[in-house]
Amino acid sequence: MTAPSQSSPSFPSPPGGFAPAPPQSTRRGVEAALLAAATLITTLSFVLVEASQEQAVTWDLAKYGLAYLAMFVVAHAAVRRFATHADPLLLPIVALLNGLGLVLIHRLDLAAEESARYLGTDAPSPDANQQVLWTALGIACFVAVLVLVRDYRTLARYGYTLGLGGLLFLALPAVLPASLSEVNGSKIWIRLPGFSIQPGEFAKIALLIFFASVLVAKRELFTTAGKHVLGMDLPRARDLGPIVVAWIVSIGVLVFQKDLGTSLLIYSTVLVMIYIATERVGWIVVGLTLLLAGFVLAYNTFGHVKIRTDTWLDPFADYNDTGYQISQSLFGLATGGMGGTGLGSGRPSQVPFANTDFIIATVGEELGLIGLAAVLMLYLLFVLRGVRTALAVRDSFGKLLAAGLSVIIAVQLFVVVGGVTKLIPLTGLTTPFMSYGGSSLLANYVLVALLIKISDAARAPVVPQKRGPTGPQIGDAPTQVVKRP
């Protein structure tokens, strides 16, 4: 038996003895496939609605399907170009939720047309057409954020400026005349010729960036130990500034704008961000105590809060007035049962504002508990991917900002679904990505773009630092412990 020849062929090794690592997959193909699936589901849903309502499928559906496809092709191309390593699930989830919302708004348009024919009046202009336009503008804002915000960490430099701008935006409707700002009793709008805008939707993102930058810069201040009570460290009174500011802002929104939803949304999100930054239960205890005190104060002081609370406790006591909306919502959910009546086969238009505040009731009636659970799972998956991004990103500002952007969607969904199902009092918030309306859609697409930028940074491969000609640079040198002789 002879030994192998030393000159036998072998696999060559690159210089250094190690083969180069294979290129990391960006998963953009997965994103494209999921977007195609979302387009297919949305198109089939449109067909089901048309077949049920009109007993025929018209070519009018093509304009919705083609517009939807074109918009998300543009969005996917922007992610592929400007956020190559971003999470491949975030955009498809948003696309599917937006598409289902567009289907339900179109379905309610058909119900409004049928009602107009029965009453012999002119049919109102379709809200679905307007929603397509708002979605296109939302995609434009999405692409603009991806292009302009090259590094999301630069936003921390403008934290105080954005915070001031957010407060001004939030307060602007309160100082305007009711004719320019009030809708259904809430002063949260700026009504201009031809369209209206809800500045609070954009203010919440600006305030989120402000609180994230402040919590990162002043983290040691917030984690300073205070009094030890019942096994937990409560913060010192002089360290309570951020939570007190958030509480005052929330109470101000509640008092001057009569907007319980935005008030609860801002306060809850800030409270969760403070807990994430400090990991101290004491902040939660203090925050919930202030929340309860604020609610008791508002209930005993302001009539609109008392009406909302009394309606929540017994909506059938004043069925024909204040309790009509929530009562009809509960009837619709009960009618849907487990499997729903089917797309286009229910009567969701019986619920006032079914395409905005109560679109979840429309989902529950026509898709049933199973369909509603599926929609809620989509939101849950979106929030979990956002939290995963917060855990994976390397810088503290990115962690807090990604967590805040995810939490604000979770809190908003809880408040909306809780109000529609009578778990909590009604607040007037809209369902993210699904409800009809421009301000909410534009702001939420900005939110998604920021989250995608953070996800891109979290998933991007670490670029090795350059070495000098004679060894590592002084900044790359390892730290050593040297004992004094």
C-alpha positions as CSV (number, residue, x, y, z in Angstrom):
1,M,0.0,0.0,0.0
2,T,1.6,3.2,-1.1
3,A,1.2,6.7,0.4
4,P,-0.6,9.3,-1.6
5,S,1.5,11.4,-3.9
6,Q,2.4,14.8,-2.6
7,S,1.7,16.2,-6.0
8,S,-1.9,14.9,-6.1
9,P,-4.5,17.5,-6.9
10,S,-6.2,19.3,-4.0
11,F,-8.6,22.1,-3.5
12,P,-6.7,25.4,-3.4
13,S,-7.1,27.6,-0.4
14,P,-7.3,31.4,-0.6
15,P,-4.6,33.5,1.0
16,G,-4.9,33.2,4.8
17,G,-6.2,29.7,4.6
18,F,-10.0,30.5,4.9
19,A,-12.6,30.5,2.2
20,P,-14.6,33.7,1.9
21,A,-18.1,33.6,3.5
22,P,-21.0,33.2,1.1
23,P,-22.9,36.4,0.5
24,Q,-25.7,37.0,2.9
25,S,-29.2,36.6,1.4
26,T,-31.3,39.8,1.5
27,R,-34.6,37.9,1.3
28,R,-36.0,40.4,-1.2
29,G,-37.3,37.5,-3.3
30,V,-39.3,36.4,-0.3
31,E,-40.7,39.9,0.0
32,A,-41.7,39.9,-3.7
33,A,-43.4,36.6,-3.4
34,L,-45.4,37.6,-0.3
35,L,-46.4,40.9,-2.0
36,A,-47.7,38.8,-5.0
37,A,-49.7,36.7,-2.6
38,A,-51.1,39.8,-0.9
39,T,-52.1,41.1,-4.4
40,L,-53.8,37.9,-5.2
41,I,-55.8,37.8,-1.9
42,T,-56.9,41.4,-2.4
43,T,-58.0,40.8,-6.0
44,L,-60.0,37.7,-5.1
45,S,-61.6,39.6,-2.2
46,F,-62.7,42.3,-4.6
47,V,-64.2,39.7,-6.9
48,L,-66.1,38.1,-4.0
49,V,-67.6,41.4,-3.0
50,E,-68.6,42.3,-6.6
51,A,-70.1,38.8,-7.2
52,S,-72.1,39.1,-4.0
53,Q,-73.4,42.6,-4.4
54,E,-73.7,43.1,-8.1
55,Q,-74.2,39.4,-9.1
56,A,-71.5,40.1,-11.7
57,V,-67.9,41.0,-11.9
58,T,-67.2,44.3,-13.7
59,W,-64.1,45.7,-15.3
60,D,-64.1,48.4,-12.7
61,L,-62.2,46.1,-10.4
62,A,-59.2,46.3,-12.8
63,K,-58.5,49.9,-11.8
64,Y,-58.2,48.9,-8.1
65,G,-56.2,45.8,-8.8
66,L,-53.8,47.5,-11.2
67,A,-53.4,50.5,-8.9
68,Y,-52.7,48.3,-5.9
69,L,-50.1,46.3,-7.8
70,A,-48.3,49.3,-9.2
71,M,-48.1,51.0,-5.8
72,F,-46.5,48.1,-4.1
73,V,-44.2,47.3,-7.0
74,V,-42.8,50.9,-6.4
75,A,-42.6,50.3,-2.7
76,H,-40.8,47.0,-3.2
77,A,-38.3,48.6,-5.6
78,A,-37.6,51.3,-3.1
79,V,-36.9,48.8,-0.3
80,R,-34.7,46.7,-2.7
81,R,-32.7,49.9,-3.5
82,F,-32.5,51.8,-0.2
83,A,-33.1,49.2,2.5
84,T,-31.5,46.0,1.0
85,H,-31.4,44.0,4.2
86,A,-34.7,45.0,5.7
87,D,-37.1,42.5,7.2
88,P,-38.9,40.8,4.3
89,L,-42.2,40.5,6.2
90,L,-43.0,44.1,7.2
91,L,-44.0,45.5,3.8
92,P,-46.1,42.5,2.8
93,I,-48.1,42.5,6.0
94,V,-48.8,46.2,5.6
95,A,-49.8,45.6,1.9
96,L,-52.3,42.9,2.9
97,L,-53.9,44.9,5.6
98,N,-54.1,47.9,3.3
99,G,-55.6,45.8,0.6
100,L,-58.2,44.2,2.9
101,G,-59.2,47.7,4.1
102,L,-59.6,48.9,0.6
103,V,-61.9,45.9,-0.2
104,L,-64.1,46.6,2.8
105,I,-64.3,50.3,2.0
106,H,-65.4,49.4,-1.5
107,R,-67.9,47.0,-0.1
108,L,-69.4,49.8,2.1
109,D,-69.4,52.1,-1.0
110,L,-71.7,49.5,-2.8
111,A,-74.0,49.5,0.3
112,A,-74.2,53.3,0.2
113,E,-75.1,53.2,-3.5
114,E,-77.8,50.6,-2.9
115,S,-79.2,52.7,-0.1
116,A,-79.2,55.8,-2.3
117,R,-81.1,53.9,-5.1
118,Y,-83.7,52.8,-2.6
119,L,-84.2,56.3,-1.2
120,G,-84.1,57.8,-4.7
121,T,-81.2,60.1,-3.9
122,D,-77.8,60.7,-5.6
123,A,-75.2,58.2,-4.8
124,P,-72.2,59.5,-2.8
125,S,-68.8,59.6,-4.4
126,P,-66.9,56.3,-3.7
127,D,-64.6,56.4,-0.7
128,A,-62.5,53.6,-2.3
129,N,-61.3,55.9,-5.0
130,Q,-60.1,58.5,-2.5
131,Q,-58.5,55.7,-0.4
132,V,-56.5,54.6,-3.4
133,L,-55.2,58.2,-3.8
134,W,-54.3,58.4,-0.1
135,T,-52.5,55.0,-0.4
136,A,-50.5,56.3,-3.4
137,L,-49.5,59.4,-1.3
138,G,-48.7,57.1,1.6
139,I,-46.4,55.1,-0.7
140,A,-44.8,58.3,-1.9
141,C,-44.1,59.3,1.8
142,F,-42.7,55.8,2.4
143,V,-40.3,56.1,-0.5
144,A,-39.3,59.7,0.5
145,V,-38.4,58.6,4.0
146,L,-36.3,55.7,2.6
147,V,-34.5,58.0,0.3
148,L,-34.0,61.0,2.6
149,V,-33.3,59.3,5.9
150,R,-30.0,57.6,5.0
151,D,-29.1,57.0,8.7
152,Y,-32.0,57.0,11.1
153,R,-29.6,57.9,14.0
154,T,-29.4,61.4,12.6
155,L,-32.9,61.9,13.8
156,A,-31.7,61.9,17.4
157,R,-29.9,65.2,16.8
158,Y,-33.2,66.8,16.0
159,G,-35.1,65.2,18.9
160,Y,-35.9,68.5,20.7
161,T,-36.9,70.2,17.5
162,L,-39.2,67.3,16.5
163,G,-40.6,67.3,20.0
164,L,-41.5,71.0,19.9
165,G,-42.9,70.6,16.4
166,G,-45.0,67.6,17.6
167,L,-46.4,69.6,20.4
168,L,-47.3,72.5,18.1
169,F,-48.9,70.2,15.6
170,L,-50.9,68.5,18.4
171,A,-52.1,71.9,19.9
172,L,-52.9,73.6,16.6
173,P,-56.5,72.3,16.2
174,A,-57.3,73.4,19.8
175,V,-56.6,77.1,19.1
176,L,-58.5,77.1,15.8
177,P,-62.2,78.0,15.5
178,A,-64.5,75.1,15.8
179,S,-65.6,75.6,12.2
180,L,-62.0,74.8,11.1
181,S,-61.1,72.0,13.5
182,E,-64.1,70.3,15.1
183,V,-65.7,67.1,13.7
184,N,-68.1,65.0,15.7
185,G,-67.3,66.9,18.9
186,S,-63.5,66.4,18.7
187,K,-61.2,69.4,17.8
188,I,-58.5,67.3,16.2
189,W,-58.7,68.4,12.5
190,I,-57.5,71.2,10.3
191,R,-60.2,71.6,7.7
192,L,-59.0,73.2,4.5
193,P,-60.8,73.7,1.2
194,G,-61.0,70.3,-0.6
195,F,-59.4,68.2,2.2
196,S,-58.8,67.8,5.9
197,I,-55.8,66.8,7.9
198,Q,-55.4,65.4,11.4
199,P,-52.0,66.7,12.6
200,G,-52.0,64.5,15.7
201,E,-51.2,61.5,13.5
202,F,-47.9,63.1,12.5
203,A,-47.3,64.6,16.0
204,K,-47.2,61.1,17.6
205,I,-44.3,60.1,15.4
206,A,-42.4,63.3,16.2
207,L,-43.0,62.9,19.9
208,L,-41.9,59.3,19.7
209,I,-38.5,60.3,18.2
210,F,-38.2,63.0,20.9
211,F,-38.8,60.7,23.8
212,A,-36.5,58.0,22.3
213,S,-33.6,60.6,22.0
214,V,-34.2,62.0,25.5
215,L,-34.4,58.5,27.1
216,V,-31.1,57.5,25.4
217,A,-29.3,60.7,26.4
218,K,-30.6,60.7,30.0
219,R,-30.9,57.0,30.7
220,E,-28.7,57.1,33.8
221,L,-30.9,59.8,35.3
222,F,-34.0,57.6,34.9
223,T,-32.3,54.5,36.3
224,T,-31.1,56.3,39.5
225,A,-32.4,54.4,42.5
226,G,-35.1,56.1,44.5
227,K,-37.2,54.8,47.4
228,H,-37.4,51.0,47.9
229,V,-41.1,50.2,48.5
230,L,-42.7,46.7,48.5
231,G,-39.8,45.1,46.7
232,M,-39.4,47.6,43.9
233,D,-37.4,50.8,43.3
234,L,-39.7,53.8,42.8
235,P,-38.1,56.8,40.9
236,R,-37.3,59.9,42.7
237,A,-39.7,62.8,42.4
238,R,-37.1,65.0,40.6
239,D,-36.7,62.2,38.0
240,L,-40.3,62.1,37.0
241,G,-40.1,64.8,34.4
242,P,-40.7,62.7,31.2
243,I,-43.7,60.9,32.5
244,V,-45.2,64.0,34.0
245,V,-44.8,65.9,30.7
246,A,-46.5,63.0,28.9
247,W,-49.3,63.0,31.4
248,I,-49.8,66.8,31.1
249,V,-49.8,66.6,27.3
250,S,-52.3,63.7,27.4
251,I,-54.6,65.6,29.8
252,G,-54.3,68.7,27.7
253,V,-55.4,66.8,24.5
254,L,-58.3,65.3,26.4
255,V,-59.5,68.6,27.8
256,F,-59.0,71.0,24.9
257,Q,-59.5,68.6,21.9
258,K,-61.9,66.1,23.5
259,D,-59.8,63.3,22.0
260,L,-59.6,60.4,24.4
261,G,-57.9,58.1,21.8
262,T,-54.8,60.2,21.1
263,S,-54.5,61.0,24.8
264,L,-54.4,57.4,25.8
265,L,-52.2,56.4,22.8
266,I,-49.4,59.0,23.6
267,Y,-49.3,58.3,27.3
268,S,-49.3,54.5,27.1
269,T,-46.6,54.5,24.4
270,V,-44.3,56.8,26.4
271,L,-44.9,54.7,29.6
272,V,-43.9,51.5,27.8
273,M,-40.8,53.2,26.3
274,I,-39.7,54.4,29.7
275,Y,-40.0,50.9,31.1
276,I,-38.0,49.5,28.2
277,A,-35.3,52.0,28.7
278,T,-35.0,51.5,32.5
279,E,-36.3,48.0,33.1
280,R,-37.8,49.2,36.3
281,V,-41.3,48.2,37.4
282,G,-41.5,51.3,39.6
283,W,-42.1,53.4,36.5
284,I,-45.1,51.3,35.5
285,V,-46.6,51.6,39.0
286,V,-46.2,55.4,38.9
287,G,-47.5,55.7,35.4
288,L,-50.6,53.6,36.0
289,T,-51.3,55.6,39.2
290,L,-51.1,58.8,37.2
291,L,-53.3,57.3,34.5
292,L,-56.0,56.2,37.0
293,A,-55.9,59.6,38.7
294,G,-56.2,61.4,35.4
295,F,-59.2,59.2,34.4
296,V,-61.0,59.9,37.7
297,L,-60.3,63.6,37.4
298,A,-61.6,63.7,33.8
299,Y,-64.7,61.6,34.6
300,N,-65.7,64.0,37.4
301,T,-64.8,67.1,35.5
302,F,-65.6,66.7,31.8
303,G,-69.0,65.8,30.4
304,H,-67.8,64.0,27.3
305,V,-65.7,61.6,29.3
306,K,-68.6,60.8,31.6
307,I,-70.8,60.1,28.6
308,R,-68.3,57.8,27.0
309,T,-67.8,55.9,30.2
310,D,-71.6,55.6,31.0
311,T,-72.2,54.4,27.4
312,W,-69.4,51.8,27.8
313,L,-71.0,50.5,31.0
314,D,-74.5,50.2,29.6
315,P,-74.8,51.0,25.9
316,F,-78.5,49.9,25.7
317,A,-79.6,52.5,28.3
318,D,-79.6,55.1,25.6
319,Y,-79.8,52.9,22.6
320,N,-81.3,55.5,20.2
321,D,-78.6,58.1,20.9
322,T,-75.2,57.7,22.5
323,G,-75.4,53.9,22.6
324,Y,-76.6,53.3,19.1
325,Q,-73.1,53.0,17.5
326,I,-71.6,50.5,19.9
327,S,-74.9,48.5,20.1
328,Q,-75.0,48.1,16.3
329,S,-71.4,47.0,16.4
330,L,-72.1,44.3,18.9
331,F,-75.1,43.1,16.8
332,G,-72.9,42.9,13.8
333,L,-70.2,40.9,15.6
334,A,-72.9,38.6,16.9
335,T,-74.3,38.2,13.4
336,G,-70.9,37.2,12.0
337,G,-70.4,34.4,14.5
338,M,-67.5,32.1,13.8
339,G,-67.3,32.1,10.0
340,G,-68.9,35.4,9.1
341,T,-71.7,36.2,6.6
342,G,-69.2,36.3,3.7
343,L,-67.7,39.3,1.9
344,G,-70.6,41.4,0.6
345,S,-73.3,39.4,2.3
346,G,-73.6,41.2,5.7
347,R,-75.1,44.6,6.7
348,P,-72.1,46.4,8.1
349,S,-73.4,49.8,6.8
350,Q,-75.9,49.7,9.7
351,V,-73.0,50.8,12.0
352,P,-72.2,54.5,11.9
353,F,-68.7,55.3,10.7
354,A,-68.2,51.7,9.6
355,N,-65.4,52.5,7.2
356,T,-63.4,54.5,9.8
357,D,-63.7,54.0,13.6
358,F,-65.7,50.7,13.2
359,I,-64.1,48.9,10.3
360,I,-63.1,46.1,12.8
361,A,-66.9,45.5,13.3
362,T,-67.2,45.1,9.5
363,V,-64.4,42.5,9.5
364,G,-66.1,40.7,12.4
365,E,-69.5,40.6,10.7
366,E,-68.4,39.5,7.2
367,L,-65.4,37.4,8.0
368,G,-66.4,36.2,11.4
369,L,-64.3,35.4,14.5
370,I,-61.9,33.4,12.3
371,G,-61.3,36.2,9.9
372,L,-61.0,38.8,12.7
373,A,-58.5,36.5,14.5
374,A,-56.5,36.2,11.2
375,V,-56.4,40.0,10.8
376,L,-55.3,40.4,14.5
377,M,-52.6,37.8,13.9
378,L,-51.3,39.9,11.0
379,Y,-51.0,42.9,13.4
380,L,-49.4,40.7,16.0
381,L,-46.8,39.4,13.5
382,F,-46.0,43.0,12.5
383,V,-45.5,44.0,16.1
384,L,-43.3,41.0,16.8
385,R,-41.1,41.6,13.8
386,G,-40.7,45.2,15.0
387,V,-39.8,44.1,18.5
388,R,-37.3,41.6,16.9
389,T,-35.8,44.5,15.0
390,A,-35.5,46.4,18.3
391,L,-33.6,43.5,19.9
392,A,-31.3,43.0,16.9
393,V,-30.2,46.6,16.2
394,R,-26.9,47.6,17.8
395,D,-27.5,51.2,19.0
396,S,-29.7,52.3,21.9
397,F,-31.6,54.9,20.0
398,G,-32.5,52.4,17.3
399,K,-33.7,50.0,19.9
400,L,-35.9,52.5,21.7
401,L,-37.3,53.9,18.4
402,A,-38.1,50.5,16.9
403,A,-39.7,49.4,20.1
404,G,-41.7,52.6,20.3
405,L,-42.9,52.4,16.7
406,S,-44.0,48.8,17.3
407,V,-45.7,49.5,20.6
408,I,-47.7,52.5,19.2
409,I,-49.3,50.1,16.6
410,A,-50.0,47.5,19.3
411,V,-51.5,50.1,21.7
412,Q,-53.6,51.7,18.9
413,L,-54.9,48.3,17.9
414,F,-55.8,47.4,21.5
415,V,-57.6,50.7,22.0
416,V,-59.6,50.3,18.7
417,V,-60.6,46.6,19.1
418,G,-61.3,47.2,22.8
419,G,-63.6,50.0,22.0
420,V,-65.5,48.1,19.2
421,T,-66.0,45.0,21.4
422,K,-66.9,47.1,24.5
423,L,-63.8,46.0,26.4
424,I,-62.9,49.6,27.1
425,P,-64.7,53.0,26.4
426,L,-64.8,54.1,22.8
427,T,-61.9,56.5,21.9
428,G,-62.4,57.4,18.2
429,L,-59.1,56.0,16.9
430,T,-58.8,54.4,13.5
431,T,-57.5,51.0,12.7
432,P,-53.9,51.3,11.2
433,F,-53.7,50.7,7.5
434,M,-57.3,49.6,7.1
435,S,-59.6,52.5,8.1
436,Y,-60.6,55.1,5.6
437,G,-58.7,58.4,6.0
438,G,-55.6,60.2,4.7
439,S,-53.8,61.4,7.8
440,S,-53.6,58.1,9.5
441,L,-52.5,56.3,6.3
442,L,-49.7,58.8,5.5
443,A,-48.4,58.8,9.1
444,N,-48.4,55.0,9.4
445,Y,-46.5,54.7,6.1
446,V,-43.9,57.0,7.5
447,L,-43.8,54.8,10.6
448,V,-43.3,51.7,8.5
449,A,-40.5,53.4,6.5
450,L,-38.6,54.3,9.7
451,L,-39.0,50.7,11.0
452,I,-37.7,49.3,7.8
453,K,-34.7,51.6,7.9
454,I,-33.9,50.4,11.4
455,S,-34.5,46.8,10.3
456,D,-32.1,47.2,7.4
457,A,-29.4,48.4,9.9
458,A,-30.1,45.5,12.2
459,R,-29.9,42.8,9.6
460,A,-27.0,44.2,7.5
461,P,-23.7,42.3,7.8
462,V,-21.1,43.9,10.1
463,V,-18.4,45.6,7.9
464,P,-15.0,44.8,9.3
465,Q,-13.0,47.9,10.3
466,K,-10.0,48.8,8.3
467,R,-6.5,48.1,9.6
468,G,-3.5,50.3,9.3
469,P,-0.4,49.3,7.3
470,T,1.5,48.2,10.4
471,G,-1.4,46.7,12.4
472,P,-4.6,47.7,14.0
473,Q,-5.4,51.4,14.6
474,I,-5.4,52.7,18.1
475,G,-9.2,52.8,18.1
476,D,-9.3,49.1,17.3
477,A,-6.8,48.0,19.9
478,P,-8.0,45.7,22.6
479,T,-8.3,46.9,26.2
480,Q,-5.9,45.5,28.7
481,V,-5.8,45.6,32.5
482,V,-2.4,46.8,33.7
483,K,-1.4,46.4,37.4
484,R,0.5,49.2,39.0
485,P,3.9,48.0,40.3
